[in-house]
């Protein structure tokens, strides 16, 4: 069961204790107030879980419930989080990223205006280790293409956490058991491709977040043809299994 107009912000965390205050400060600064937070700690070795729970009273003062859990299933926090989520809209947010104050409001507004949209994405910035900011999307065709399934499949557009919001009713149509396929490529691609397969996507042409881009990480540095082909093939196979019915 989910509640109309409520946004569930799923925060995924692994050893992110130093970013947790920044994360919750971003949520508290949102101009859209009908929010709940589901914080998933993915087996952190620091004090992330306990520290996150300590923010519950402050969030409650602002009318934002906080649900926390911890697990050791690396990479699929979203599955457990979806069983706790009660929002009409779902947003996924990595603990070290930054949401601008209008981020949630502008996505919800576009969703309300366009019932045909299963998801809404926005522009944003990649921030590297030196603090340099690079705009996500500069190509006009990429911005205004409403059929993004193939763009996601072939890596022509991004699927970063914090840059999108999905409609829960459409997500539940695809994943009827409310369980996203667990692959090593993470939940963002699985969620976006699933809802984009038969539905349209909107775009807010404004930077609404900052994605902390680690250029030395394995996931961001491995861009060989073979690696990308295997990635998209695996994702397409898993999404096709649930959308074919």
Backbone as numpy.savetxt, mean C-alpha at the origin, in Angstrom:
# Nx Ny Nz CAx CAy CAz Cx Cy Cz
-16.88 -7.74 7.35 -17.72 -6.54 7.35 -16.84 -5.30 7.35
-17.21 -4.32 6.52 -16.46 -3.08 6.53 -17.42 -1.89 6.63
-16.87 -0.74 7.03 -17.69 0.43 7.31 -17.49 1.49 6.24
-18.59 2.04 5.78 -18.58 3.05 4.72 -17.71 4.24 5.13
-16.90 4.68 4.20 -16.04 5.86 4.32 -14.82 5.66 5.23
-14.76 4.54 5.92 -13.60 4.28 6.77 -12.41 3.84 5.91
-11.23 4.39 6.21 -10.00 3.98 5.54 -9.15 3.18 6.52
-8.80 1.97 6.13 -7.86 1.17 6.91 -6.46 1.40 6.35
-5.58 1.90 7.19 -4.18 2.08 6.82 -3.40 0.91 7.40
-2.91 0.04 6.53 -2.10 -1.10 6.95 -0.64 -0.69 6.95
-0.02 -0.74 8.12 1.39 -0.37 8.24 2.22 -1.64 8.40
3.11 -1.86 7.45 4.00 -3.03 7.51 5.34 -2.60 8.07
5.86 -3.38 9.02 7.09 -2.98 9.69 8.01 -4.17 9.92
9.28 -3.98 9.61 10.31 -4.94 9.98 11.54 -4.16 10.44
11.86 -4.27 11.72 12.99 -3.54 12.31 12.92 -2.05 12.00
11.73 -1.49 12.13 11.54 -0.08 11.79 11.27 0.81 12.98
11.75 0.42 14.15 11.45 1.17 15.36 11.77 2.66 15.22
12.87 2.99 14.56 13.30 4.39 14.47 12.37 5.23 13.59
11.51 4.57 12.81 10.60 5.31 11.92 9.17 5.38 12.45
8.88 4.70 13.54 7.49 4.55 13.97 6.87 5.88 14.38
7.59 6.72 15.10 7.01 8.01 15.48 6.69 8.85 14.25
7.61 8.90 13.29 7.36 9.62 12.04 6.12 9.06 11.33
6.00 7.75 11.32 4.87 7.09 10.68 3.54 7.52 11.29
3.43 7.43 12.60 2.17 7.79 13.25 1.92 9.29 13.22
2.98 10.09 13.25 2.81 11.54 13.10 2.17 11.86 11.74
2.61 11.15 10.70 2.03 11.35 9.37 0.54 11.02 9.37
0.18 9.95 10.04 -1.22 9.55 10.10 -2.05 10.58 10.90
-1.49 11.06 12.00 -2.21 12.05 12.81 -2.39 13.37 12.08
-1.50 13.68 11.15 -1.60 14.94 10.40 -2.55 14.85 9.20
-3.11 13.68 8.93 -4.01 13.55 7.80 -5.24 14.44 7.97
-5.62 15.12 6.89 -6.81 15.97 6.95 -8.09 15.14 6.89
-8.00 13.92 6.40 -9.12 12.98 6.45 -9.02 12.21 7.76
-10.08 12.24 8.54 -10.00 11.75 9.92 -10.64 10.38 10.16
-11.41 9.88 9.21 -12.11 8.60 9.44 -11.16 7.45 9.06
-10.25 7.16 9.97 -9.14 6.24 9.73 -9.04 5.23 10.87
-8.64 4.03 10.53 -8.15 3.07 11.52 -6.78 2.60 11.04
-5.95 2.18 11.98 -4.60 1.71 11.65 -4.44 0.27 12.08
-3.97 -0.57 11.17 -3.59 -1.94 11.50 -2.08 -2.03 11.32
-1.38 -2.21 12.41 0.09 -2.25 12.40 0.56 -3.69 12.48
1.27 -4.13 11.45 1.78 -5.49 11.43 3.28 -5.53 11.55
3.77 -6.12 12.63 5.20 -6.28 12.83 5.61 -7.66 12.32
6.55 -7.68 11.39 6.90 -8.92 10.69 8.16 -9.55 11.27
8.08 -9.90 12.55 9.20 -10.59 13.20 10.40 -9.72 13.46
10.18 -8.45 13.79 11.30 -7.54 14.04 12.16 -8.01 15.19
13.44 -7.69 15.09 14.39 -8.01 16.16 14.63 -6.81 17.07
14.04 -5.66 16.73 14.13 -4.50 17.61 12.84 -4.40 18.43
12.54 -3.22 18.95 11.38 -3.05 19.83 10.17 -2.47 19.08
10.09 -2.74 17.80 9.04 -2.13 16.97 7.63 -2.40 17.50
7.35 -3.64 17.82 5.99 -4.02 18.21 5.54 -3.29 19.47
6.35 -3.33 20.52 5.98 -2.68 21.78 5.91 -1.17 21.62
6.84 -0.61 20.86 6.85 0.84 20.67 5.61 1.29 19.90
5.23 0.53 18.88 4.03 0.87 18.12 2.80 0.87 19.02
2.68 -0.14 19.87 1.51 -0.23 20.76 1.42 0.96 21.70
2.56 1.56 22.03 2.55 2.69 22.97 1.88 3.93 22.40
1.65 3.96 21.08 1.00 5.11 20.46 -0.52 4.99 20.46
-1.05 3.89 20.93 -2.49 3.68 20.90 -3.27 4.78 21.61
-2.87 5.22 22.82 -3.64 6.28 23.49 -3.66 7.59 22.72
-2.52 7.98 22.14 -2.46 9.23 21.38 -3.35 9.16 20.15
-3.31 8.04 19.44 -4.17 7.88 18.27 -5.64 7.87 18.69
-5.95 7.21 19.80 -7.33 7.14 20.27 -7.89 8.52 20.59
-7.05 9.40 21.11 -7.47 10.77 21.41 -7.95 11.50 20.16
-7.43 11.08 19.02 -7.82 11.68 17.75 -8.85 10.82 17.00
-9.42 9.85 17.72 -10.47 9.02 17.13 -9.98 7.96 16.18
-8.70 7.60 16.28 -8.12 6.62 15.36 -7.78 5.35 16.14
-8.52 4.26 15.93 -8.18 3.00 16.60 -6.91 2.39 16.02
-6.14 1.74 16.88 -4.90 1.07 16.48 -4.99 -0.40 16.84
-4.81 -1.26 15.84 -4.76 -2.70 16.05 -3.35 -3.17 15.71
-2.70 -3.85 16.62 -1.32 -4.30 16.41 -1.23 -5.82 16.48
-0.36 -6.38 15.65 -0.06 -7.80 15.76 1.39 -8.01 15.33
1.93 -9.15 15.74 3.28 -9.51 15.34 3.27 -10.93 14.82
4.14 -11.21 13.87 4.22 -12.55 13.28 5.63 -12.76 12.74
5.88 -13.96 12.25 7.20 -14.28 11.72 7.14 -14.78 10.29
6.11 -14.36 9.55 5.94 -14.77 8.16 6.37 -13.63 7.27
7.65 -13.55 7.00 8.23 -12.37 6.36 7.56 -12.07 5.02
7.13 -10.82 4.85 6.65 -10.35 3.56 5.15 -10.36 3.36
4.36 -11.04 4.20 2.92 -11.10 3.96 2.13 -10.63 5.17
2.53 -9.53 5.76 1.78 -8.90 6.83 0.35 -8.58 6.39
0.19 -8.26 5.10 -1.11 -7.81 4.61 -2.21 -8.83 4.81
-1.91 -10.11 4.68 -2.96 -11.13 4.85 -3.57 -11.08 6.24
-2.74 -11.08 7.25 -3.26 -11.00 8.62 -3.97 -9.67 8.83
-3.41 -8.61 8.29 -4.00 -7.28 8.48 -5.39 -7.19 7.88
-5.61 -7.84 6.73 -6.92 -7.78 6.09 -8.01 -8.44 6.93
-7.65 -9.42 7.74 -8.65 -10.05 8.60 -9.09 -9.10 9.72
-8.27 -8.10 10.01 -8.58 -7.13 11.06 -9.15 -5.83 10.50
-8.97 -5.61 9.21 -9.36 -4.34 8.59 -10.87 -4.24 8.44
-11.42 -3.07 8.73 -12.86 -2.85 8.62 -13.21 -1.67 7.71
-12.23 -1.17 6.97 -12.45 0.00 6.14 -13.02 -0.32 4.78
-13.79 0.62 4.25 -14.28 0.53 2.87 -13.13 0.66 1.89
-12.08 1.37 2.32 -10.90 1.57 1.50 -9.67 1.06 2.25
-8.72 0.49 1.49 -7.50 -0.06 2.08 -6.30 0.67 1.50
-5.43 1.16 2.38 -4.17 1.77 1.97 -3.04 1.04 2.70
-1.98 0.73 1.99 -0.83 0.05 2.58 0.33 1.04 2.66
1.03 1.02 3.77 2.00 2.07 4.08 3.21 1.43 4.75
4.37 1.52 4.12 5.60 1.04 4.75 6.02 2.01 5.85
6.50 1.48 6.95 6.74 2.29 8.14 7.74 3.41 7.92
8.66 3.26 6.97 9.69 4.28 6.77 9.33 5.32 5.71
8.15 5.21 5.11 7.73 6.18 4.11 7.02 7.36 4.76
6.74 8.38 3.96 6.12 9.61 4.46 4.84 9.88 3.69
3.73 10.05 4.41 2.47 10.44 3.80 2.24 11.93 4.03
1.93 12.66 2.97 1.62 14.08 3.10 0.20 14.23 3.64
-0.11 15.36 4.31 -1.40 15.51 5.01 -2.65 15.28 4.16
-2.62 15.62 2.87 -3.80 15.48 2.02 -3.87 14.11 1.34
-2.93 13.24 1.64 -2.79 11.98 0.91 -4.07 11.14 0.91
-4.59 10.85 2.08 -5.77 9.99 2.17 -7.01 10.71 1.66
-7.18 11.96 2.01 -8.37 12.71 1.62 -8.52 12.77 0.11
-7.44 13.05 -0.60 -7.54 13.23 -2.05 -7.81 11.91 -2.76
-7.31 10.82 -2.23 -7.62 9.52 -2.83 -9.08 9.13 -2.58
-9.53 9.33 -1.35 -10.93 9.01 -1.04 -11.88 9.86 -1.88
-11.57 11.13 -2.03 -12.42 12.02 -2.82 -12.56 11.51 -4.25
-11.46 11.08 -4.85 -11.53 10.57 -6.22 -12.31 9.25 -6.28
-12.14 8.41 -5.27 -12.90 7.16 -5.21 -14.41 7.44 -5.15
-14.79 8.42 -4.35 -16.21 8.75 -4.22 -16.78 9.31 -5.52
-15.97 10.05 -6.23 -16.42 10.67 -7.47 -16.51 9.67 -8.61
-15.77 8.56 -8.50 -15.72 7.59 -9.60 -15.94 6.18 -9.04
-17.18 5.75 -9.04 -17.49 4.42 -8.51 -16.89 3.31 -9.38
-16.49 3.64 -10.61 -15.89 2.64 -11.49 -14.43 2.36 -11.16
-13.83 3.18 -10.31 -12.43 2.97 -9.95 -12.32 1.93 -8.83
-11.54 0.90 -9.09 -11.25 -0.09 -8.05 -10.07 0.34 -7.20
-9.25 1.23 -7.73 -8.11 1.74 -6.99 -7.78 3.14 -7.47
-7.10 3.87 -6.62 -6.61 5.20 -6.98 -5.16 5.28 -6.56
-4.33 5.75 -7.49 -2.92 5.95 -7.20 -2.61 7.44 -7.25
-1.43 7.80 -6.81 -1.03 9.19 -6.86 0.43 9.30 -7.25
0.82 10.50 -7.59 2.23 10.76 -7.77 2.90 10.84 -6.41
4.19 10.88 -6.43 4.96 10.95 -5.19 6.43 11.10 -5.53
7.25 11.03 -4.50 8.68 11.17 -4.67 9.42 9.94 -4.16
10.46 9.55 -4.88 11.45 8.62 -4.34 12.51 9.46 -3.65
12.82 9.10 -2.42 13.89 9.76 -1.68 15.02 8.76 -1.48
16.21 9.09 -1.98 17.33 8.16 -1.81 18.07 8.45 -0.50
19.16 7.71 -0.27 19.87 7.82 1.00 20.49 9.19 1.24
20.70 9.95 0.17 21.29 11.29 0.30 20.24 12.38 0.42
18.94 12.00 0.35 17.86 12.97 0.48 17.36 13.54 -0.83
17.91 13.09 -1.95 17.44 13.57 -3.25 16.05 13.04 -3.56
15.19 13.91 -4.11 13.82 13.54 -4.44 13.65 13.43 -5.95
13.01 12.34 -6.39 12.72 12.13 -7.81 11.24 11.83 -7.96
10.57 12.54 -8.84 9.13 12.35 -9.05 8.87 10.96 -9.63
7.83 10.29 -9.12 7.47 8.95 -9.60 7.15 8.95 -11.09
6.14 9.76 -11.44 5.55 9.67 -12.77 5.65 11.02 -13.48
6.27 11.03 -14.65 6.37 12.26 -15.45 5.73 12.09 -16.82
5.49 10.86 -17.22 4.91 10.59 -18.53 3.39 10.75 -18.48
2.84 11.58 -19.35 1.41 11.87 -19.31 0.57 10.62 -19.61
1.03 9.78 -20.50 0.28 8.56 -20.83 0.18 7.65 -19.62
1.26 7.53 -18.87 1.25 6.69 -17.68 0.28 7.24 -16.64
0.22 8.56 -16.52 -0.66 9.17 -15.53 -2.13 8.86 -15.80
-2.55 8.99 -17.04 -3.98 9.00 -17.31 -4.50 7.70 -17.91
-3.67 6.69 -17.99 -4.15 5.38 -18.40 -4.94 4.75 -17.25
-6.21 4.49 -17.48 -7.06 3.92 -16.43 -7.01 2.40 -16.39
-6.48 1.79 -17.44 -6.36 0.33 -17.50 -4.89 -0.04 -17.27
-4.54 -0.23 -16.01 -3.12 -0.32 -15.64 -2.62 -1.76 -15.48
-3.47 -2.74 -15.74 -3.07 -4.13 -15.50 -1.78 -4.47 -16.26
-1.75 -4.21 -17.56 -0.56 -4.55 -18.33 0.63 -3.66 -17.95
0.37 -2.42 -17.59 1.46 -1.56 -17.14 2.13 -2.14 -15.90
1.32 -2.65 -14.98 1.88 -3.29 -13.79 2.61 -4.57 -14.17
1.99 -5.35 -15.03 2.55 -6.64 -15.43 3.93 -6.50 -16.05
4.10 -5.49 -16.91 5.35 -5.33 -17.64 6.26 -4.26 -17.05
5.95 -3.81 -15.83 6.84 -2.89 -15.14 6.86 -1.49 -15.72
5.77 -1.08 -16.37 5.72 0.26 -16.96 5.21 1.30 -15.97
4.78 0.86 -14.79 4.35 1.78 -13.76 4.65 1.16 -12.41
4.63 1.99 -11.37 5.05 1.51 -10.04 3.87 0.96 -9.24
4.20 0.24 -8.19 3.19 -0.31 -7.28 3.63 -0.14 -5.83
4.30 0.96 -5.54 4.86 1.12 -4.21 3.80 1.38 -3.15
4.02 0.81 -1.98 3.15 1.08 -0.84 3.14 2.58 -0.57
1.99 3.07 -0.13 1.86 4.50 0.14 1.40 5.30 -1.05
1.48 4.72 -2.25 1.10 5.45 -3.46 -0.28 5.07 -3.97
-0.98 4.17 -3.29 -2.27 3.71 -3.81 -3.27 3.41 -2.70
-4.51 3.30 -3.11 -5.62 2.90 -2.23 -6.54 2.02 -3.06
-7.07 0.95 -2.46 -7.97 0.05 -3.19 -9.34 0.01 -2.52
-10.32 -0.33 -3.31 -11.69 -0.47 -2.80 -11.86 -1.88 -2.25
-12.24 -1.98 -1.00 -12.29 -3.27 -0.33 -13.29 -4.22 -0.99
-14.41 -3.71 -1.45 -15.42 -4.58 -2.04 -14.88 -5.30 -3.28
-14.06 -4.60 -4.08 -13.49 -5.22 -5.27 -12.42 -6.23 -4.87
-11.63 -5.89 -3.89 -10.60 -6.82 -3.41 -11.22 -8.11 -2.92
-12.34 -8.00 -2.23 -13.02 -9.20 -1.71 -13.65 -10.02 -2.82
-14.02 -9.39 -3.93 -14.54 -10.15 -5.07 -13.47 -11.06 -5.65
-12.25 -10.59 -5.64 -11.14 -11.36 -6.22 -10.63 -12.38 -5.23
-10.30 -11.93 -4.03 -9.80 -12.82 -2.98 -10.96 -13.13 -2.03
-11.77 -14.08 -2.41 -13.00 -14.35 -1.66 -12.74 -14.85 -0.26
-11.58 -15.47 -0.05 -11.24 -15.93 1.30 -10.42 -14.90 2.05
-10.32 -13.69 1.46 -9.58 -12.58 2.05 -8.12 -12.94 2.32
-7.57 -13.75 1.43 -6.17 -14.14 1.58 -5.45 -13.95 0.26
-4.48 -13.06 0.26 -3.69 -12.78 -0.93 -2.66 -13.87 -1.09
-2.40 -14.27 -2.34 -1.39 -15.29 -2.59 -0.05 -14.84 -2.02
0.61 -15.74 -1.33 1.90 -15.42 -0.72 3.02 -15.75 -1.70
3.66 -14.70 -2.21 4.81 -14.87 -3.08 5.93 -13.99 -2.55
7.14 -14.23 -3.05 8.28 -13.44 -2.58 8.29 -12.03 -3.17
7.28 -11.72 -4.01 7.23 -10.40 -4.61 6.35 -9.43 -3.82
5.77 -9.88 -2.72 5.05 -8.99 -1.83 3.60 -8.76 -2.22
2.90 -8.02 -1.36 1.46 -7.87 -1.48 1.03 -6.74 -2.39
1.85 -5.72 -2.58 1.41 -4.56 -3.36 1.03 -4.95 -4.78
1.91 -5.69 -5.44 1.61 -6.12 -6.80 0.39 -7.03 -6.84
0.27 -7.93 -5.85 -0.86 -8.85 -5.83 -2.18 -8.12 -5.66
-2.20 -7.08 -4.84 -3.43 -6.33 -4.61 -3.80 -5.50 -5.83
-2.84 -4.76 -6.36 -3.14 -3.85 -7.46 -3.52 -4.60 -8.74
-2.75 -5.63 -9.08 -3.05 -6.36 -10.29 -4.40 -7.06 -10.20
-4.74 -7.55 -9.03 -6.01 -8.25 -8.86 -7.19 -7.32 -9.11
-7.16 -6.11 -8.54 -8.30 -5.21 -8.71 -8.29 -4.52 -10.07
-7.09 -4.42 -10.69 -6.98 -3.75 -11.98 -7.30 -4.66 -13.16
-7.43 -5.96 -12.91 -7.62 -6.91 -14.01 -8.91 -6.64 -14.78
-9.99 -6.32 -14.07 -11.27 -6.08 -14.72 -11.84 -4.70 -14.41
-11.07 -3.87 -13.71 -11.59 -2.58 -13.27 -10.60 -1.45 -13.60
-11.08 -0.25 -13.52 -10.28 0.92 -13.84 -9.59 1.49 -12.61
-8.53 2.25 -12.88 -7.76 2.89 -11.82 -7.71 4.39 -12.05
-7.82 5.15 -10.97 -7.70 6.59 -11.06 -6.31 7.05 -10.65
-6.03 8.31 -10.92 -4.71 8.85 -10.61 -4.84 10.29 -10.13
-4.19 10.59 -9.01 -4.10 11.96 -8.50 -2.75 12.52 -8.93
-2.77 13.50 -9.80 -1.53 14.03 -10.36 -0.91 15.06 -9.42
-0.51 14.56 -8.27 0.08 15.41 -7.24 0.93 14.52 -6.33
2.12 14.96 -5.95 2.92 14.15 -5.02 2.26 14.12 -3.64
1.88 12.92 -3.21 1.19 12.78 -1.93 1.98 11.95 -0.93
3.17 11.50 -1.31 3.97 10.71 -0.38 5.42 10.70 -0.83
6.28 10.20 0.08 7.68 9.96 -0.24 8.01 8.50 0.05
8.56 7.85 -0.95 8.97 6.46 -0.84 10.46 6.43 -0.58
10.85 5.80 0.52 12.26 5.74 0.89 12.95 4.66 0.07
13.71 5.09 -0.91 14.28 4.19 -1.91 15.71 3.84 -1.54
15.95 2.55 -1.26 17.29 2.07 -0.91 17.94 1.49 -2.16
18.83 2.24 -2.76 19.43 1.82 -4.03 20.35 0.63 -3.88
20.71 0.27 -2.66 21.62 -0.87 -2.47 20.86 -2.14 -2.12
19.53 -2.06 -1.97 18.79 -3.26 -1.59 18.67 -4.21 -2.77
18.45 -5.48 -2.46 18.33 -6.49 -3.50 17.14 -6.21 -4.40
16.00 -5.84 -3.79 14.79 -5.66 -4.58 14.88 -4.47 -5.52
15.65 -3.46 -5.16 15.72 -2.28 -6.00 16.90 -2.30 -6.96
17.86 -3.18 -6.77 19.03 -3.17 -7.63 19.00 -4.27 -8.68
18.15 -5.28 -8.51 18.11 -6.40 -9.43 17.09 -6.12 -10.53
17.55 -5.57 -11.65 16.65 -5.24 -12.73 17.06 -5.93 -14.03
17.63 -7.12 -13.93 17.99 -7.85 -15.13 16.71 -8.31 -15.83
16.82 -8.54 -17.13 15.66 -9.01 -17.90 15.11 -10.31 -17.31
16.01 -11.24 -16.98 15.57 -12.53 -16.48 14.84 -12.38 -15.15
15.37 -11.53 -14.27 14.72 -11.34 -12.97 13.34 -10.72 -13.13
13.23 -9.68 -13.99 11.94 -9.03 -14.20 10.94 -9.99 -14.85
11.40 -10.77 -15.83 10.49 -11.71 -16.50 9.95 -12.72 -15.50
10.81 -13.26 -14.66 10.36 -14.23 -13.66 9.39 -13.61 -12.66
9.69 -12.37 -12.29 8.83 -11.67 -11.34 7.43 -11.51 -11.90
7.32 -10.97 -13.11 6.01 -10.71 -13.68 5.28 -12.01 -14.01
6.02 -13.04 -14.43 5.38 -14.32 -14.74 4.76 -14.93 -13.49
5.49 -14.87 -12.38 4.97 -15.44 -11.14 3.76 -14.68 -10.65
3.82 -13.35 -10.74 2.69 -12.53 -10.30 1.48 -12.75 -11.18
1.69 -12.79 -12.50 0.58 -12.98 -13.42 -0.09 -14.32 -13.20
0.70 -15.36 -12.93 0.14 -16.68 -12.70 -0.74 -16.70 -11.48
-0.28 -16.10 -10.39 -1.06 -16.14 -9.16 -2.31 -15.30 -9.27
-2.22 -14.11 -9.90 -3.39 -13.27 -10.05 -4.39 -13.90 -11.01
-3.91 -14.52 -12.09 -4.80 -15.14 -13.07 -5.63 -16.24 -12.44
-5.09 -16.95 -11.49 -5.81 -18.04 -10.84 -7.05 -17.57 -10.14
-6.99 -16.37 -9.54 -8.16 -15.89 -8.81 -9.08 -15.04 -9.65
-8.57 -14.42 -10.71 -9.43 -13.57 -11.53 -10.13 -14.34 -12.63
-9.70 -15.57 -12.89 -10.28 -16.36 -13.98 -11.67 -16.87 -13.63
-11.99 -16.93 -12.37 -13.29 -17.47 -11.95 -14.39 -16.43 -12.05
